[in-house]
Structure formats: structure tokens, C-alpha cells
Amino acid sequence: MKSIATWLRRWQEPVVWLPALALIAIAAWVVLGALDPASTVDVVARLIELPIQTAYAIAALGLAWLARRRQRRKLSKEEGQELWAGIVAGRRGPLIVYITDTIVWIACVVLLLHFFSP
């Protein structure tokens, strides 16, 4: 029983929260979007496409994370603490490194989301 609880704690995001968020998104779309009588979109077809598009988005985010993990330099613990201390202190160099890394991450996510869009 303890091993099951440990496994669920470790894998709770992909096993519990992602499906729950997908169901909440579908429910919100049905309640807020599909009830419009002027809508010309086929509701059933759109509901079938929504989990597929969610899977595409999850795949794009995963690939972006893997690409950034592979490309970026792995900082040692001391270097990471020094970088964050510089960011908190407001020094220009660490802020530029952080902002550049964030911009590259966002660009990677946007490009992969565009690639996976149907």
C-alpha cells in the first residue's frame, strides 16, 4: 500500500492532474461555448478534437522541455545559487541570462505548438 502511495505521489501530475484538467477544460467548453445556438461548429466533432489537441500541446511542451534541457548548460549547485543571488540583487548579467533563457524557452514552446497544430 505504501508503494502505491509513493508511486501516486511521484506521478500525480501526469496520472491525476493532467486528465482532471482536460476534463475540466472539456466541461468548461461545453458549458460556456457549446451552448451558443448561433454557433455553426459541430459540437460533437469539436469535443472529439479537444483531447487530441490537448495531447498535441502536451507533446509540444514535453519536446520543448527536452530540447531546452539538452541545449542548455547544466549549472552546478554553486553556480545556480550565484545566478539566483545575482537575479535577486538585480545585477545586469544574471538578469540578461535569465531573460534570454526565458525568451528562448517561450520561442521553443510556441514553435512546437505551431508545429503540432492541426
Secondary structure, DSSP 8 states (H G I E B T S, - for coil): -HHHHHHHHHTHIIIIIHHHHHHHHHHHHHHHTTT-TT--S-HHHHHHHHHHHHHHHHHHHHHHHHHHHHHS----HHHHHHHHHHHHHT-HHHHHHHHHHHHHHHHHHHHHHHHH--
